[in-house]
Amino acid sequence: MSVVWLGYLASAVIALSLTMTSIVRLRLINLCGACLFATYGLLIGAYPVVLLNSLTMTLNVIFLTRLFRNKAKFCLLPMSTHSPYLQYFLQHYEEDIRQYFPVFRSTEVDGLTGYYVLRDLQIAGVLLGRVEDEKDFHILLDYVPPAYRDYKAGHFLFEESVAIFREMGVYRLLAEARSDAHARYLQKMGFTRVAEVDGELRFERKLKEGLAS
């Protein structure tokens, strides 16, 4: 690779970082881009470029260290499906929700059980579903806004808050995936693929006795 193409690559990586909605991804990709630009500057003898991008790298490392060290505080907040805020939330993210839950409709939430997943008092996720056969909780929506997609909200919900489901008398969680990204998410959350029907992947997660939040 010529030096010129290294500069183009560095520019492309920096530009890519600016499209990230996740702060962590933005910082990580921007760090890589700054590293490439610093290397490019060294190779062509442009020391102001090296200095600027070395500073950018340092700032990215500092912010990433703070992000990883700071323990986010999560909690579950029961919701009313008649809440105007819930409808506003679902409508605001409607296009993104449809990518992962194409059959979900915000007008059909009456009678569902729902929770907000709060992260440092910000809404980092919405869970909607219903109890079926008195022992299964069928997840119809498990949505996390783009800025919070680092699996922490899902880990809190399915690892640290399992007692919520046990209080419903639930022993198994059911979910469907209609995209590879959602399927990977469910598998990371401990779900097991059990069937495929008309292109829809079906998953389950059995809850163990005695789990607590």
C-alpha positions as MATLAB code, in Angstrom:
seq = 'MSVVWLGYLASAVIALSLTMTSIVRLRLINLCGACLFATYGLLIGAYPVVLLNSLTMTLNVIFLTRLFRNKAKFCLLPMSTHSPYLQYFLQHYEEDIRQYFPVFRSTEVDGLTGYYVLRDLQIAGVLLGRVEDEKDFHILLDYVPPAYRDYKAGHFLFEESVAIFREMGVYRLLAEARSDAHARYLQKMGFTRVAEVDGELRFERKLKEGLAS';
ca = [
       0.000    0.000    0.000;
       1.431    3.406   -0.972;
       1.593    6.243    1.525;
      -1.138    8.123   -0.347;
      -3.558    5.191   -0.006;
      -2.807    5.031    3.714;
      -4.005    8.634    3.942;
      -7.176    7.790    2.047;
      -7.785    4.803    4.338;
      -7.293    6.935    7.443;
      -9.767    9.506    6.082;
     -12.326    6.777    5.372;
     -12.005    5.333    8.884;
     -12.426    8.786   10.483;
     -15.493    9.418    8.315;
     -16.912    6.014    9.265;
     -16.484    6.791   12.963;
     -18.692    9.873   12.596;
     -21.599    7.715   11.383;
     -21.665    5.655   14.592;
     -24.593    6.194   16.940;
     -22.869    4.283   19.736;
     -20.365    6.460   21.615;
     -18.125    3.465   22.299;
     -17.967    2.459   18.634;
     -17.407    6.069   17.587;
     -14.443    6.382   19.960;
     -12.937    3.014   19.022;
     -13.145    3.564   15.265;
     -11.981    7.168   15.601;
      -9.005    5.903   17.618;
      -8.073    3.542   14.766;
      -8.421    6.348   12.234;
      -6.243    8.689   14.287;
      -3.609    5.958   14.621;
      -3.553    5.519   10.835;
      -3.316    9.271   10.303;
      -0.445    9.573   12.789;
       1.394    6.801   10.937;
       0.669    8.545    7.632;
       2.028   11.817    9.033;
       5.226   10.119   10.184;
       5.787    8.540    6.768;
       5.428   11.835    4.889;
       7.187   13.918    7.537;
       4.095   15.986    8.371;
       4.683   16.392   12.081;
       1.694   18.701   12.758;
      -0.494   15.822   11.469;
       1.308   13.451   13.829;
       0.867   15.837   16.776;
      -2.850   16.437   16.125;
      -3.688   12.763   15.731;
      -1.559   11.748   18.700;
      -3.641   14.158   20.756;
      -6.831   12.686   19.258;
      -5.658    9.175   20.132;
      -4.904   10.245   23.716;
      -8.323   11.849   24.153;
     -10.068    8.783   22.738;
      -8.177    6.496   25.117;
      -9.069    8.741   28.079;
     -12.784    8.805   27.195;
     -12.907    5.056   26.502;
     -11.209    4.348   29.833;
     -13.817    6.462   31.608;
     -16.651    4.738   29.755;
     -15.420    1.267   30.653;
     -14.593    2.140   34.263;
     -17.875    3.870   35.043;
     -20.420    1.269   36.107;
     -23.795    2.134   34.638;
     -26.724    1.843   37.023;
     -29.650   -0.143   35.657;
     -33.151   -0.737   36.909;
     -36.474   -2.017   35.572;
     -39.497    0.239   35.651;
     -42.956   -1.282   35.050;
     -44.873    0.608   32.395;
     -48.468    1.174   31.456;
     -49.138    0.265   27.846;
     -51.586    3.205   27.808;
     -48.750    5.645   28.534;
     -48.545    8.519   26.017;
     -44.782    8.449   26.490;
     -44.584    4.802   25.414;
     -46.520    5.593   22.238;
     -44.250    8.560   21.531;
     -41.159    6.371   22.104;
     -42.439    3.636   19.778;
     -43.397    6.129   17.074;
     -40.066    7.956   17.341;
     -38.100    4.729   16.773;
     -40.693    3.111   14.511;
     -38.461    2.816   11.453;
     -35.576    1.282   13.413;
     -37.900   -1.041   15.343;
     -39.348   -2.338   12.079;
     -35.905   -3.555   10.985;
     -35.787   -6.028   13.877;
     -39.486   -6.518   14.654;
     -41.278   -6.103   11.300;
     -44.588   -7.551   12.516;
     -44.732   -5.485   15.713;
     -47.339   -2.714   15.757;
     -47.391    0.049   18.366;
     -51.193    0.131   18.119;
     -51.441   -3.454   19.420;
     -49.815   -3.141   22.850;
     -52.981   -3.210   24.963;
     -52.931   -6.101   27.410;
     -49.190   -6.662   27.138;
     -46.777   -6.661   30.079;
     -44.053   -4.085   29.719;
     -40.938   -2.665   31.354;
     -38.563    0.182   30.676;
     -34.887   -0.686   31.138;
     -33.330    2.415   32.700;
     -29.612    3.110   32.422;
     -28.505    5.996   34.621;
     -32.155    7.139   34.530;
     -32.198    7.155   30.715;
     -34.445    4.735   28.814;
     -32.028    2.197   27.346;
     -34.590   -0.420   26.397;
     -38.249   -1.386   26.172;
     -39.563   -4.889   26.813;
     -43.091   -5.893   25.819;
     -44.604   -9.365   25.890;
     -47.263  -11.596   27.356;
     -47.536  -14.716   29.485;
     -48.684  -17.780   27.546;
     -49.730  -21.206   28.832;
     -49.117  -19.865   32.359;
     -45.391  -20.654   32.165;
     -43.968  -18.951   29.068;
     -43.226  -15.273   28.538;
     -43.439  -14.495   24.822;
     -41.266  -11.482   24.016;
     -42.890   -9.373   21.298;
     -40.539   -6.389   21.573;
     -37.096   -6.157   23.144;
     -35.848   -2.897   21.707;
     -32.696   -0.949   22.583;
     -32.060    2.472   20.987;
     -28.886    2.668   18.866;
     -26.892    4.664   21.432;
     -27.167    1.864   23.999;
     -26.417   -1.216   21.872;
     -23.485   -2.583   23.822;
     -25.419   -5.598   25.218;
     -25.380   -4.171   28.751;
     -29.135   -3.538   28.832;
     -29.804   -7.069   27.588;
     -27.380   -8.565   30.098;
     -29.110   -6.688   32.923;
     -32.534   -7.812   31.740;
     -31.801  -11.484   31.104;
     -29.044  -12.150   33.623;
     -29.527   -9.846   36.592;
     -33.304   -9.370   36.536;
     -34.557  -12.886   35.916;
     -36.543  -12.726   39.160;
     -38.990  -10.413   37.366;
     -40.047  -13.311   35.164;
     -40.159  -15.761   38.037;
     -42.556  -13.439   39.868;
     -44.890  -13.903   36.893;
     -44.626  -17.671   37.353;
     -42.655  -17.931   34.127;
     -40.187  -20.747   33.482;
     -39.320  -20.077   29.846;
     -38.759  -17.067   27.585;
     -39.774  -17.215   23.924;
     -38.597  -14.908   21.144;
     -38.398  -14.697   17.361;
     -35.716  -13.259   15.080;
     -36.174  -12.117   11.530;
     -32.654  -10.786   11.014;
     -29.151  -12.149   11.555;
     -28.311   -9.272   13.912;
     -31.276  -10.018   16.167;
     -30.509  -13.742   16.110;
     -26.932  -13.052   17.222;
     -28.235  -10.825   20.013;
     -30.584  -13.518   21.313;
     -27.806  -16.097   21.290;
     -25.533  -13.732   23.229;
     -28.346  -13.363   25.751;
     -28.442  -17.110   26.342;
     -31.330  -18.047   24.042;
     -31.250  -21.306   22.089;
     -32.576  -21.662   18.558;
     -35.351  -24.239   18.493;
     -37.040  -23.909   15.091;
     -37.335  -22.033   11.813;
     -40.787  -21.368   10.372;
     -41.265  -19.453    7.100;
     -37.892  -17.738    7.473;
     -38.538  -16.815   11.099;
     -36.059  -18.164   13.651;
     -37.604  -19.141   16.974;
     -35.647  -19.104   20.215;
     -36.203  -20.065   23.815;
     -34.427  -19.594   27.106;
     -35.316  -21.799   30.043;
     -35.113  -20.208   33.464;
     -33.537  -22.111   36.308;
     -35.065  -22.527   39.719;
     -34.027  -20.133   42.419;
     -32.583  -17.356   40.231;
     -32.630  -13.942   41.796;
     -32.091  -10.452   40.507;
];
